[in-house]
Amino acid sequence: MTGYADDLALAHLLADRADAIATARFRALDLRVEAKPDLTPVSDADTAVEREIRALLAEHRPADGLLGEEYGAQSSANPNGRRWIIDPIDGTKNFVRGVPIWATLIALYDGDLPAVGVVSAPALGRRWWASAGAGAYAGPGPAAGERIGVSAVRGVADASFCYSSLNGWEETGRLDAVLDLMRDSWRSRAYGDFYGYMLLAEGALDVMAEPELSVWDVAALVPIVTEAGGTVTDLAGQPAPAGAPGTDSSVVATNGVLHADILARLDRPAER
């Protein structure tokens, strides 16, 4: 047992409630979808899941801070700066189109420490979780999980490279570097969103990189990947952020062995 065992158990409870709500709305004929100010979609499932999680945290961890994608930040009364970071449905575009690759992301940060992460993908029948110092696990749920770990691949020529899309890399002037990396890799596929990072944590692929993510997109992924033995940073090699809304960041996750090489390959913006 670790110092975060109770928090991890609570995160699983939050995920159970989220799964029940989201699964009932997945492929529902009366699903309501609206456009947010940034023109990304939000469904009634996104908002219902976040409301439920907020209510449970208010009951079980009233002193902790909270940041959620749909309803923003809630300040912490905890002097140690504990904060839960929630993405009620990561992969909303998949969700609203009936694609089963979506998940609820739940993280607890204790100051700067990524203490707990749970990623629950009920349409895939799979959940991933980790807590600081206790390893990373995956399975149908906490009663049937197996420990997971990253691959031992040591060279890009043998690596499976995953990305979300190419548009963002083009906008940041790094498309040529990404295309070169794809050509040099053994295999490249766009699994996208949370799923690529979880496949990395399981050792099924070796590199996952995205040019821009919001904090709620990445917070729950960090403890799972790192406890599985991987490394997660931004393109500058700094820890992936867990900051306030508006602090979007690039994210590069690898099996650790490949990390320095991947950063060097991606740090080559095209000349304008």
DRENPA-3360 file (N, C-alpha, C; in nm, 2 decimals, always signed):
BEGIN
1 = MTGYADDL = +0.08/-0.12/+0.00/+0.00/+0.00/+0.00/+0.09/+0.12/+0.00 ~ +0.04/+0.23/-0.07/+0.12/+0.35/-0.07/+0.04/+0.46/+0.00 ~ +0.10/+0.58/+0.01/+0.03/+0.69/+0.07/-0.08/+0.74/-0.01 ~ -0.10/+0.69/-0.14/-0.21/+0.74/-0.22/-0.31/+0.63/-0.25 ~ -0.30/+0.52/-0.17/-0.39/+0.41/-0.20/-0.54/+0.45/-0.19 ~ -0.57/+0.53/-0.09/-0.71/+0.57/-0.07/-0.75/+0.66/-0.18 ~ -0.66/+0.75/-0.23/-0.69/+0.84/-0.34/-0.72/+0.76/-0.47 ~ -0.63/+0.66/-0.49/-0.65/+0.57/-0.61/-0.78/+0.50/-0.60;
9 = ALAHLLAD = -0.82/+0.45/-0.48/-0.95/+0.38/-0.47/-1.06/+0.48/-0.50 ~ -1.05/+0.60/-0.45/-1.15/+0.70/-0.48/-1.16/+0.73/-0.63 ~ -1.04/+0.74/-0.70/-1.04/+0.76/-0.84/-1.11/+0.65/-0.92 ~ -1.09/+0.53/-0.87/-1.16/+0.42/-0.94/-1.32/+0.43/-0.92 ~ -1.36/+0.48/-0.80/-1.50/+0.50/-0.78/-1.55/+0.61/-0.87 ~ -1.47/+0.72/-0.89/-1.51/+0.82/-0.98/-1.52/+0.77/-1.12 ~ -1.43/+0.68/-1.16/-1.43/+0.62/-1.29/-1.55/+0.53/-1.31 ~ -1.59/+0.46/-1.21/-1.70/+0.37/-1.22/-1.83/+0.45/-1.25;
17 = RADAIATA = -1.84/+0.56/-1.17/-1.96/+0.65/-1.19/-1.96/+0.71/-1.33 ~ -1.84/+0.75/-1.37/-1.83/+0.81/-1.51/-1.86/+0.71/-1.62 ~ -1.81/+0.59/-1.60/-1.84/+0.49/-1.70/-1.99/+0.46/-1.72 ~ -2.06/+0.46/-1.60/-2.20/+0.43/-1.61/-2.28/+0.54/-1.68 ~ -2.24/+0.66/-1.66/-2.31/+0.78/-1.72/-2.28/+0.78/-1.87 ~ -2.15/+0.77/-1.90/-2.10/+0.79/-2.04/-2.15/+0.67/-2.13 ~ -2.14/+0.55/-2.08/-2.18/+0.43/-2.15/-2.33/+0.44/-2.19 ~ -2.41/+0.49/-2.10/-2.56/+0.50/-2.13/-2.58/+0.60/-2.24;
25 = RFRALDLR = -2.49/+0.70/-2.26/-2.52/+0.81/-2.36/-2.44/+0.78/-2.49 ~ -2.35/+0.68/-2.49/-2.28/+0.65/-2.61/-2.37/+0.59/-2.71 ~ -2.37/+0.65/-2.83/-2.45/+0.61/-2.94/-2.60/+0.63/-2.92 ~ -2.63/+0.71/-2.82/-2.77/+0.74/-2.79/-2.83/+0.83/-2.90 ~ -2.95/+0.79/-2.94/-3.01/+0.87/-3.05/-3.05/+1.01/-3.01 ~ -3.06/+1.04/-2.88/-3.10/+1.17/-2.84/-2.98/+1.24/-2.77 ~ -2.86/+1.20/-2.80/-2.74/+1.27/-2.75/-2.73/+1.41/-2.80 ~ -2.71/+1.50/-2.71/-2.71/+1.64/-2.74/-2.56/+1.69/-2.75;
33 = VEAKPDLT = -2.53/+1.75/-2.86/-2.39/+1.80/-2.89/-2.40/+1.95/-2.93 ~ -2.31/+2.02/-2.86/-2.30/+2.17/-2.89/-2.15/+2.20/-2.92 ~ -2.13/+2.32/-2.98/-1.99/+2.36/-3.00/-1.95/+2.46/-2.89 ~ -1.83/+2.44/-2.84/-1.78/+2.53/-2.74/-1.72/+2.65/-2.81 ~ -1.68/+2.76/-2.74/-1.62/+2.88/-2.80/-1.51/+2.85/-2.90 ~ -1.43/+2.74/-2.86/-1.31/+2.71/-2.95/-1.36/+2.62/-3.06 ~ -1.49/+2.60/-3.08/-1.55/+2.52/-3.18/-1.53/+2.37/-3.17 ~ -1.47/+2.32/-3.06/-1.47/+2.18/-3.03/-1.60/+2.13/-2.97;
41 = PVSDADTA = -1.64/+2.01/-2.99/-1.77/+1.96/-2.95/-1.78/+1.93/-2.80 ~ -1.89/+1.95/-2.74/-1.92/+1.90/-2.60/-2.05/+1.84/-2.60 ~ -2.07/+1.72/-2.55/-2.19/+1.65/-2.54/-2.25/+1.66/-2.40 ~ -2.38/+1.62/-2.39/-2.44/+1.62/-2.26/-2.38/+1.51/-2.17 ~ -2.31/+1.41/-2.23/-2.23/+1.31/-2.15/-2.11/+1.38/-2.09 ~ -2.04/+1.46/-2.16/-1.92/+1.53/-2.10/-1.96/+1.61/-1.98 ~ -2.07/+1.69/-1.99/-2.11/+1.77/-1.88/-2.17/+1.69/-1.76 ~ -2.24/+1.58/-1.79/-2.30/+1.50/-1.69/-2.19/+1.43/-1.61;
49 = VEREIRAL = -2.09/+1.38/-1.68/-1.98/+1.31/-1.61/-1.91/+1.40/-1.52 ~ -1.87/+1.52/-1.57/-1.80/+1.61/-1.48/-1.88/+1.66/-1.36 ~ -2.01/+1.68/-1.38/-2.09/+1.72/-1.26/-2.09/+1.61/-1.16 ~ -2.10/+1.48/-1.20/-2.10/+1.37/-1.11/-1.97/+1.36/-1.03 ~ -1.86/+1.38/-1.11/-1.73/+1.37/-1.04/-1.71/+1.48/-0.94 ~ -1.75/+1.60/-0.98/-1.74/+1.72/-0.89/-1.82/+1.69/-0.76 ~ -1.93/+1.64/-0.78/-2.02/+1.61/-0.66/-1.95/+1.51/-0.57 ~ -1.89/+1.41/-0.62/-1.83/+1.30/-0.54/-1.70/+1.36/-0.47;
57 = LAEHRPAD = -1.63/+1.44/-0.55/-1.51/+1.50/-0.48/-1.54/+1.60/-0.38 ~ -1.65/+1.67/-0.39/-1.70/+1.76/-0.29/-1.73/+1.69/-0.16 ~ -1.78/+1.56/-0.18/-1.82/+1.48/-0.07/-1.70/+1.42/+0.00 ~ -1.61/+1.36/-0.08/-1.50/+1.28/-0.03/-1.37/+1.36/-0.01 ~ -1.34/+1.46/-0.09/-1.22/+1.54/-0.08/-1.25/+1.69/-0.09 ~ -1.33/+1.74/+0.01/-1.37/+1.88/+0.00/-1.26/+1.98/+0.01 ~ -1.15/+1.95/+0.06/-1.04/+2.05/+0.08/-0.95/+2.05/-0.04 ~ -0.96/+1.96/-0.13/-0.87/+1.95/-0.25/-0.92/+2.04/-0.36;
65 = GLLGEEYG = -0.83/+2.09/-0.44/-0.86/+2.17/-0.55/-0.91/+2.08/-0.67 ~ -0.96/+2.15/-0.77/-1.02/+2.07/-0.88/-1.01/+2.16/-1.01 ~ -0.97/+2.09/-1.12/-0.98/+2.15/-1.25/-1.04/+2.06/-1.34 ~ -1.15/+2.10/-1.41/-1.21/+2.01/-1.51/-1.23/+2.08/-1.64 ~ -1.23/+2.01/-1.75/-1.24/+2.07/-1.88/-1.36/+2.15/-1.90 ~ -1.48/+2.11/-1.85/-1.60/+2.17/-1.88/-1.64/+2.28/-1.79 ~ -1.60/+2.28/-1.66/-1.64/+2.37/-1.56/-1.53/+2.45/-1.49 ~ -1.41/+2.43/-1.54/-1.30/+2.51/-1.50/-1.24/+2.47/-1.36;
73 = AQSSANPN = -1.18/+2.57/-1.29/-1.10/+2.55/-1.17/-1.18/+2.58/-1.05 ~ -1.15/+2.51/-0.94/-1.20/+2.53/-0.81/-1.08/+2.54/-0.72 ~ -1.07/+2.64/-0.64/-0.95/+2.66/-0.56/-0.95/+2.56/-0.44 ~ -0.83/+2.54/-0.39/-0.80/+2.44/-0.29/-0.79/+2.50/-0.15 ~ -0.85/+2.44/-0.05/-0.84/+2.48/+0.08/-0.72/+2.40/+0.15 ~ -0.66/+2.31/+0.07/-0.56/+2.22/+0.12/-0.42/+2.30/+0.11 ~ -0.35/+2.32/+0.22/-0.23/+2.39/+0.22/-0.12/+2.33/+0.14 ~ -0.13/+2.20/+0.11/-0.03/+2.12/+0.04/-0.05/+2.13/-0.11;
81 = GRRWIIDP = -0.16/+2.19/-0.16/-0.19/+2.21/-0.30/-0.23/+2.09/-0.37 ~ -0.30/+2.00/-0.31/-0.36/+1.88/-0.38/-0.46/+1.93/-0.48 ~ -0.46/+1.87/-0.60/-0.56/+1.91/-0.70/-0.59/+1.80/-0.79 ~ -0.72/+1.78/-0.81/-0.77/+1.68/-0.90/-0.79/+1.74/-1.04 ~ -0.75/+1.68/-1.14/-0.76/+1.73/-1.28/-0.84/+1.63/-1.36 ~ -0.95/+1.67/-1.42/-1.05/+1.58/-1.48/-1.08/+1.62/-1.63 ~ -1.07/+1.52/-1.71/-1.13/+1.53/-1.85/-1.24/+1.43/-1.86 ~ -1.37/+1.48/-1.85/-1.48/+1.38/-1.84/-1.49/+1.28/-1.95;
89 = IDGTKNFV = -1.47/+1.33/-2.08/-1.46/+1.24/-2.19/-1.35/+1.29/-2.28 ~ -1.23/+1.22/-2.28/-1.13/+1.25/-2.37/-1.15/+1.17/-2.50 ~ -1.16/+1.25/-2.61/-1.20/+1.18/-2.74/-1.35/+1.21/-2.77 ~ -1.40/+1.33/-2.73/-1.54/+1.36/-2.76/-1.58/+1.35/-2.90 ~ -1.49/+1.39/-2.99/-1.52/+1.37/-3.14/-1.54/+1.22/-3.17 ~ -1.46/+1.14/-3.11/-1.49/+0.99/-3.13/-1.63/+0.95/-3.07 ~ -1.65/+1.00/-2.95/-1.77/+0.97/-2.88/-1.90/+1.00/-2.96 ~ -1.90/+1.13/-3.01/-2.02/+1.17/-3.08/-2.04/+1.11/-3.22;
97 = RGVPIWAT = -1.93/+1.05/-3.27/-1.94/+0.98/-3.40/-1.96/+0.83/-3.38 ~ -1.96/+0.78/-3.26/-1.98/+0.64/-3.23/-1.85/+0.55/-3.24 ~ -1.74/+0.62/-3.23/-1.61/+0.55/-3.23/-1.58/+0.52/-3.09 ~ -1.54/+0.39/-3.05/-1.53/+0.35/-2.91/-1.40/+0.39/-2.84 ~ -1.32/+0.47/-2.91/-1.19/+0.51/-2.84/-1.21/+0.65/-2.78 ~ -1.26/+0.64/-2.65/-1.28/+0.76/-2.57/-1.27/+0.71/-2.42 ~ -1.24/+0.80/-2.33/-1.21/+0.77/-2.19/-1.23/+0.88/-2.10 ~ -1.26/+0.85/-1.98/-1.26/+0.95/-1.87/-1.12/+0.95/-1.81;
105 = LIALYDGD = -1.06/+1.07/-1.79/-0.92/+1.09/-1.74/-0.93/+1.15/-1.60 ~ -0.87/+1.09/-1.50/-0.88/+1.14/-1.37/-0.74/+1.14/-1.31 ~ -0.69/+1.26/-1.26/-0.56/+1.27/-1.21/-0.57/+1.34/-1.07 ~ -0.47/+1.30/-0.99/-0.45/+1.38/-0.86/-0.31/+1.42/-0.86 ~ -0.28/+1.55/-0.85/-0.15/+1.61/-0.83/-0.14/+1.66/-0.69 ~ -0.03/+1.61/-0.63/+0.00/+1.66/-0.49/+0.12/+1.76/-0.50 ~ +0.09/+1.88/-0.51/+0.19/+1.98/-0.54/+0.22/+1.96/-0.69 ~ +0.35/+1.94/-0.71/+0.40/+1.91/-0.85/+0.41/+1.76/-0.88;
113 = LPAVGVVS = +0.38/+1.68/-0.78/+0.39/+1.53/-0.80/+0.26/+1.47/-0.86 ~ +0.28/+1.40/-0.98/+0.17/+1.33/-1.04/+0.14/+1.21/-0.95 ~ +0.05/+1.22/-0.86/+0.03/+1.12/-0.76/-0.06/+1.00/-0.80 ~ -0.17/+1.03/-0.87/-0.26/+0.93/-0.92/-0.31/+0.95/-1.06 ~ -0.33/+0.85/-1.13/-0.38/+0.86/-1.27/-0.47/+0.74/-1.30 ~ -0.59/+0.77/-1.35/-0.68/+0.66/-1.39/-0.74/+0.71/-1.53 ~ -0.73/+0.61/-1.62/-0.79/+0.63/-1.75/-0.89/+0.52/-1.78 ~ -1.01/+0.55/-1.79/-1.11/+0.44/-1.80/-1.19/+0.45/-1.94;
121 = APALGRRW = -1.18/+0.35/-2.01/-1.23/+0.34/-2.15/-1.34/+0.23/-2.16 ~ -1.46/+0.25/-2.11/-1.55/+0.14/-2.10/-1.60/+0.08/-2.23 ~ -1.60/+0.16/-2.34/-1.64/+0.10/-2.47/-1.53/+0.00/-2.52 ~ -1.41/+0.02/-2.47/-1.30/-0.08/-2.50/-1.29/-0.19/-2.39 ~ -1.37/-0.17/-2.28/-1.36/-0.27/-2.17/-1.23/-0.27/-2.10 ~ -1.16/-0.15/-2.09/-1.03/-0.15/-2.04/-1.01/-0.02/-1.96 ~ -0.93/-0.04/-1.85/-0.89/+0.07/-1.76/-0.74/+0.06/-1.73 ~ -0.68/+0.18/-1.72/-0.54/+0.19/-1.68/-0.53/+0.28/-1.56;
129 = WASAGAGA = -0.43/+0.24/-1.47/-0.42/+0.32/-1.35/-0.28/+0.31/-1.29 ~ -0.25/+0.41/-1.21/-0.12/+0.41/-1.14/-0.12/+0.51/-1.02 ~ -0.04/+0.49/-0.92/-0.01/+0.59/-0.82/+0.14/+0.59/-0.79 ~ +0.18/+0.70/-0.74/+0.32/+0.73/-0.72/+0.39/+0.62/-0.64 ~ +0.49/+0.56/-0.70/+0.57/+0.46/-0.63/+0.51/+0.32/-0.63 ~ +0.39/+0.30/-0.69/+0.32/+0.17/-0.68/+0.31/+0.10/-0.81 ~ +0.36/+0.15/-0.92/+0.36/+0.09/-1.05/+0.23/+0.12/-1.13 ~ +0.22/+0.08/-1.25/+0.11/+0.10/-1.34/+0.04/-0.03/-1.37;
137 = YAGPGPAA = -0.09/-0.03/-1.39/-0.17/-0.15/-1.41/-0.27/-0.12/-1.52 ~ -0.32/-0.23/-1.58/-0.43/-0.23/-1.67/-0.51/-0.35/-1.67 ~ -0.64/-0.34/-1.70/-0.73/-0.45/-1.70/-0.87/-0.40/-1.71 ~ -0.97/-0.49/-1.69/-1.11/-0.45/-1.69/-1.14/-0.36/-1.58 ~ -1.07/-0.37/-1.46/-1.09/-0.29/-1.35/-0.99/-0.33/-1.24 ~ -1.00/-0.26/-1.12/-0.90/-0.28/-1.02/-0.89/-0.42/-0.96 ~ -1.00/-0.50/-0.97/-1.00/-0.63/-0.92/-0.93/-0.73/-1.01 ~ -0.91/-0.69/-1.14/-0.85/-0.78/-1.24/-0.74/-0.71/-1.32;
145 = GERIGVSA = -0.65/-0.64/-1.25/-0.55/-0.57/-1.32/-0.42/-0.64/-1.32 ~ -0.34/-0.62/-1.43/-0.20/-0.67/-1.43/-0.10/-0.56/-1.45 ~ +0.01/-0.57/-1.39/+0.11/-0.47/-1.40/+0.16/-0.46/-1.54 ~ +0.19/-0.33/-1.59/+0.23/-0.31/-1.72/+0.36/-0.23/-1.72 ~ +0.43/-0.24/-1.84/+0.56/-0.17/-1.85/+0.59/-0.14/-1.99 ~ +0.67/-0.04/-2.01/+0.71/+0.01/-2.14/+0.80/-0.09/-2.21 ~ +0.82/-0.07/-2.34/+0.91/-0.16/-2.42/+1.06/-0.14/-2.39 ~ +1.14/-0.23/-2.44/+1.29/-0.21/-2.43/+1.35/-0.17/-2.56;
153 = VRGVADAS = +1.27/-0.13/-2.66/+1.32/-0.09/-2.79/+1.42/+0.02/-2.77 ~ +1.54/+0.01/-2.84/+1.65/+0.10/-2.82/+1.68/+0.19/-2.94 ~ +1.62/+0.16/-3.06/+1.65/+0.24/-3.17/+1.53/+0.28/-3.25 ~ +1.53/+0.40/-3.31/+1.41/+0.45/-3.39/+1.38/+0.35/-3.50 ~ +1.48/+0.29/-3.56/+1.45/+0.20/-3.67/+1.36/+0.08/-3.63 ~ +1.36/+0.05/-3.50/+1.28/-0.06/-3.45/+1.16/-0.02/-3.37 ~ +1.13/+0.12/-3.37/+1.03/+0.17/-3.29/+0.90/+0.19/-3.36 ~ +0.79/+0.18/-3.29/+0.65/+0.21/-3.34/+0.62/+0.35/-3.29;
161 = FCYSSLNG = +0.60/+0.45/-3.38/+0.57/+0.59/-3.35/+0.43/+0.62/-3.37 ~ +0.37/+0.68/-3.27/+0.23/+0.71/-3.27/+0.21/+0.87/-3.26 ~ +0.10/+0.91/-3.32/+0.07/+1.06/-3.32/-0.08/+1.07/-3.33 ~ -0.13/+1.19/-3.31/-0.27/+1.22/-3.31/-0.32/+1.26/-3.45 ~ -0.25/+1.37/-3.50/-0.28/+1.41/-3.63/-0.16/+1.49/-3.68 ~ -0.15/+1.53/-3.81/-0.04/+1.60/-3.86/-0.06/+1.75/-3.87 ~ -0.19/+1.79/-3.86/-0.22/+1.94/-3.87/-0.14/+2.02/-3.77 ~ -0.14/+1.98/-3.65/-0.07/+2.06/-3.54/+0.07/+2.07/-3.57;
169 = WEETGRLD = +0.13/+1.96/-3.61/+0.28/+1.97/-3.64/+0.31/+2.06/-3.76 ~ +0.22/+2.07/-3.85/+0.24/+2.16/-3.96/+0.23/+2.31/-3.91 ~ +0.13/+2.33/-3.82/+0.11/+2.47/-3.77/+0.23/+2.51/-3.69 ~ +0.30/+2.42/-3.62/+0.42/+2.46/-3.54/+0.55/+2.45/-3.62 ~ +0.54/+2.43/-3.75/+0.66/+2.42/-3.83/+0.75/+2.30/-3.81 ~ +0.69/+2.19/-3.76/+0.77/+2.07/-3.74/+0.72/+1.95/-3.82 ~ +0.64/+1.98/-3.92/+0.59/+1.87/-4.00/+0.70/+1.79/-4.07 ~ +0.80/+1.86/-4.12/+0.91/+1.79/-4.19/+0.98/+1.69/-4.09;
177 = AVLDLMRD = +1.00/+1.74/-3.97/+1.07/+1.66/-3.87/+0.99/+1.54/-3.83 ~ +0.86/+1.55/-3.82/+0.77/+1.44/-3.79/+0.76/+1.34/-3.90 ~ +0.76/+1.39/-4.03/+0.75/+1.30/-4.14/+0.88/+1.22/-4.15 ~ +1.00/+1.29/-4.12/+1.12/+1.22/-4.12/+1.13/+1.11/-4.02 ~ +1.07/+1.14/-3.90/+1.07/+1.04/-3.79/+0.98/+0.92/-3.83 ~ +0.87/+0.95/-3.90/+0.78/+0.85/-3.95/+0.85/+0.75/-4.05 ~ +0.92/+0.82/-4.14/+1.00/+0.74/-4.24/+1.11/+0.65/-4.17 ~ +1.17/+0.70/-4.07/+1.28/+0.63/-4.00/+1.23/+0.53/-3.91;
185 = SWRSRAYG = +1.11/+0.54/-3.86/+1.06/+0.44/-3.76/+1.02/+0.31/-3.83 ~ +1.02/+0.21/-3.75/+0.97/+0.08/-3.80/+0.82/+0.08/-3.85 ~ +0.74/+0.16/-3.77/+0.60/+0.17/-3.80/+0.55/+0.30/-3.74 ~ +0.45/+0.36/-3.81/+0.38/+0.47/-3.75/+0.23/+0.46/-3.77 ~ +0.16/+0.50/-3.67/+0.01/+0.49/-3.67/-0.04/+0.60/-3.59 ~ -0.16/+0.65/-3.63/-0.23/+0.76/-3.56/-0.34/+0.70/-3.47 ~ -0.31/+0.65/-3.36/-0.42/+0.60/-3.27/-0.48/+0.71/-3.19 ~ -0.41/+0.81/-3.16/-0.47/+0.94/-3.11/-0.52/+0.94/-2.97;
193 = DFYGYMLL = -0.53/+1.06/-2.92/-0.58/+1.09/-2.78/-0.51/+1.01/-2.68 ~ -0.59/+0.97/-2.57/-0.53/+0.89/-2.46/-0.47/+0.76/-2.50 ~ -0.53/+0.70/-2.61/-0.50/+0.56/-2.64/-0.36/+0.53/-2.67 ~ -0.30/+0.62/-2.75/-0.16/+0.60/-2.78/-0.07/+0.60/-2.66 ~ -0.09/+0.68/-2.56/-0.01/+0.69/-2.44/-0.03/+0.56/-2.36 ~ -0.15/+0.50/-2.36/-0.18/+0.38/-2.28/-0.11/+0.26/-2.35 ~ -0.11/+0.26/-2.49/-0.04/+0.15/-2.56/+0.11/+0.16/-2.53 ~ +0.16/+0.29/-2.52/+0.30/+0.31/-2.49/+0.33/+0.25/-2.35;
201 = AEGALDVM = +0.24/+0.28/-2.25/+0.26/+0.23/-2.12/+0.26/+0.07/-2.11 ~ +0.18/+0.01/-2.20/+0.18/-0.13/-2.21/+0.29/-0.20/-2.29 ~ +0.37/-0.11/-2.35/+0.48/-0.17/-2.43/+0.44/-0.20/-2.57 ~ +0.32/-0.17/-2.62/+0.27/-0.20/-2.75/+0.33/-0.11/-2.86 ~ +0.37/+0.01/-2.82/+0.44/+0.11/-2.91/+0.54/+0.18/-2.82 ~ +0.62/+0.27/-2.89/+0.74/+0.31/-2.82/+0.75/+0.47/-2.81 ~ +0.67/+0.54/-2.89/+0.68/+0.69/-2.89/+0.54/+0.74/-2.92 ~ +0.50/+0.84/-2.84/+0.37/+0.91/-2.87/+0.40/+1.06/-2.85;
209 = AEPELSVW = +0.36/+1.14/-2.95/+0.40/+1.28/-2.95/+0.28/+1.36/-3.01 ~ +0.26/+1.48/-2.94/+0.15/+1.57/-2.99/+0.21/+1.71/-2.97 ~ +0.18/+1.80/-3.06/+0.23/+1.94/-3.05/+0.16/+2.03/-2.95 ~ +0.04/+2.00/-2.91/-0.04/+2.09/-2.82/-0.15/+2.01/-2.75 ~ -0.14/+2.01/-2.62/-0.25/+1.95/-2.54/-0.28/+2.04/-2.42 ~ -0.41/+2.04/-2.38/-0.45/+2.11/-2.26/-0.41/+2.02/-2.14 ~ -0.40/+2.08/-2.02/-0.35/+2.01/-1.90/-0.44/+1.89/-1.87 ~ -0.58/+1.90/-1.89/-0.66/+1.79/-1.86/-0.65/+1.68/-1.95;
217 = DVAALVPI = -0.59/+1.70/-2.07/-0.56/+1.60/-2.17/-0.45/+1.51/-2.13 ~ -0.36/+1.56/-2.05/-0.23/+1.49/-2.02/-0.21/+1.45/-1.88 ~ -0.28/+1.52/-1.78/-0.25/+1.50/-1.64/-0.26/+1.36/-1.59 ~ -0.36/+1.29/-1.63/-0.38/+1.15/-1.59/-0.29/+1.05/-1.66 ~ -0.24/+1.09/-1.78/-0.15/+1.00/-1.85/-0.01/+1.00/-1.79 ~ +0.04/+1.11/-1.73/+0.17/+1.12/-1.69/+0.21/+1.01/-1.58 ~ +0.13/+1.00/-1.47/+0.16/+0.90/-1.37/+0.16/+0.75/-1.43 ~ +0.07/+0.73/-1.52/+0.06/+0.59/-1.58/+0.18/+0.56/-1.66;
225 = VTEAGGTV = +0.22/+0.65/-1.75/+0.34/+0.63/-1.83/+0.46/+0.62/-1.75 ~ +0.48/+0.71/-1.66/+0.60/+0.72/-1.58/+0.61/+0.60/-1.48 ~ +0.51/+0.56/-1.42/+0.51/+0.44/-1.34/+0.53/+0.31/-1.42 ~ +0.50/+0.31/-1.55/+0.53/+0.20/-1.63/+0.67/+0.20/-1.68 ~ +0.75/+0.30/-1.64/+0.89/+0.31/-1.68/+0.92/+0.40/-1.79 ~ +0.82/+0.48/-1.84/+0.84/+0.57/-1.95/+0.88/+0.71/-1.91 ~ +0.89/+0.80/-2.00/+0.93/+0.94/-1.98/+0.83/+1.03/-2.05 ~ +0.78/+1.13/-1.99/+0.69/+1.23/-2.05/+0.74/+1.37/-2.02;
233 = TDLAGQPA = +0.77/+1.44/-2.13/+0.81/+1.58/-2.12/+0.74/+1.66/-2.23 ~ +0.77/+1.79/-2.24/+0.74/+1.87/-2.36/+0.85/+1.86/-2.46 ~ +0.84/+1.93/-2.57/+0.94/+1.93/-2.67/+1.08/+1.99/-2.62 ~ +1.08/+2.07/-2.52/+1.20/+2.12/-2.46/+1.26/+2.03/-2.36 ~ +1.20/+1.92/-2.33/+1.25/+1.83/-2.23/+1.21/+1.86/-2.09 ~ +1.12/+1.95/-2.07/+1.07/+1.99/-1.94/+0.95/+1.90/-1.90 ~ +0.92/+1.88/-1.77/+0.81/+1.80/-1.73/+0.68/+1.84/-1.80 ~ +0.60/+1.75/-1.84/+0.46/+1.79/-1.89/+0.39/+1.86/-1.79;
241 = PAGAPGTD = +0.32/+1.97/-1.82/+0.26/+2.06/-1.72/+0.14/+2.01/-1.66 ~ +0.11/+2.06/-1.54/-0.02/+2.04/-1.48/-0.07/+2.18/-1.43 ~ -0.06/+2.27/-1.52/-0.09/+2.41/-1.48/-0.24/+2.45/-1.50 ~ -0.26/+2.58/-1.51/-0.39/+2.63/-1.53/-0.44/+2.62/-1.67 ~ -0.57/+2.64/-1.69/-0.62/+2.65/-1.83/-0.55/+2.75/-1.91 ~ -0.52/+2.73/-2.03/-0.45/+2.82/-2.12/-0.30/+2.79/-2.12 ~ -0.25/+2.69/-2.04/-0.11/+2.66/-2.05/-0.10/+2.53/-2.13 ~ -0.15/+2.53/-2.25/-0.13/+2.42/-2.34/+0.01/+2.39/-2.37;
249 = SSVVATNG = +0.05/+2.27/-2.39/+0.19/+2.23/-2.41/+0.20/+2.12/-2.51 ~ +0.32/+2.11/-2.57/+0.35/+1.99/-2.65/+0.38/+1.88/-2.55 ~ +0.36/+1.76/-2.59/+0.39/+1.64/-2.51/+0.46/+1.53/-2.59 ~ +0.57/+1.48/-2.54/+0.64/+1.37/-2.60/+0.65/+1.26/-2.49 ~ +0.60/+1.15/-2.52/+0.61/+1.03/-2.43/+0.69/+0.92/-2.50 ~ +0.78/+0.86/-2.43/+0.86/+0.75/-2.49/+0.88/+0.64/-2.38 ~ +0.94/+0.53/-2.43/+0.98/+0.43/-2.33/+1.10/+0.47/-2.25 ~ +1.15/+0.59/-2.26/+1.26/+0.64/-2.18/+1.39/+0.62/-2.25;
257 = VLHADILA = +1.42/+0.51/-2.30/+1.55/+0.48/-2.38/+1.56/+0.57/-2.50 ~ +1.44/+0.59/-2.57/+1.44/+0.66/-2.69/+1.43/+0.82/-2.67 ~ +1.41/+0.86/-2.55/+1.36/+1.00/-2.53/+1.45/+1.10/-2.59 ~ +1.58/+1.10/-2.56/+1.67/+1.20/-2.60/+1.68/+1.21/-2.75 ~ +1.68/+1.09/-2.82/+1.69/+1.09/-2.96/+1.56/+1.15/-3.02 ~ +1.44/+1.11/-2.97/+1.32/+1.17/-3.02/+1.31/+1.32/-3.01 ~ +1.35/+1.37/-2.89/+1.35/+1.51/-2.87/+1.44/+1.58/-2.97 ~ +1.55/+1.53/-2.99/+1.65/+1.59/-3.09/+1.59/+1.59/-3.23;
265 = RLDRPAER = +1.52/+1.48/-3.27/+1.47/+1.47/-3.40/+1.35/+1.57/-3.42 ~ +1.27/+1.59/-3.32/+1.15/+1.68/-3.33/+1.19/+1.82/-3.31 ~ +1.30/+1.85/-3.26/+1.34/+1.99/-3.23/+1.41/+2.05/-3.35 ~ +1.34/+2.04/-3.47/+1.40/+2.09/-3.59/+1.29/+2.17/-3.67 ~ +1.24/+2.28/-3.62/+1.14/+2.36/-3.69/+1.19/+2.39/-3.83 ~ +1.09/+2.39/-3.92/+1.12/+2.42/-4.06/+1.15/+2.57/-4.07 ~ +1.24/+2.61/-4.16/+1.27/+2.75/-4.19/+1.15/+2.81/-4.26 ~ +1.12/+2.93/-4.21/+1.01/+3.01/-4.27/+1.06/+3.10/-4.38;
% end
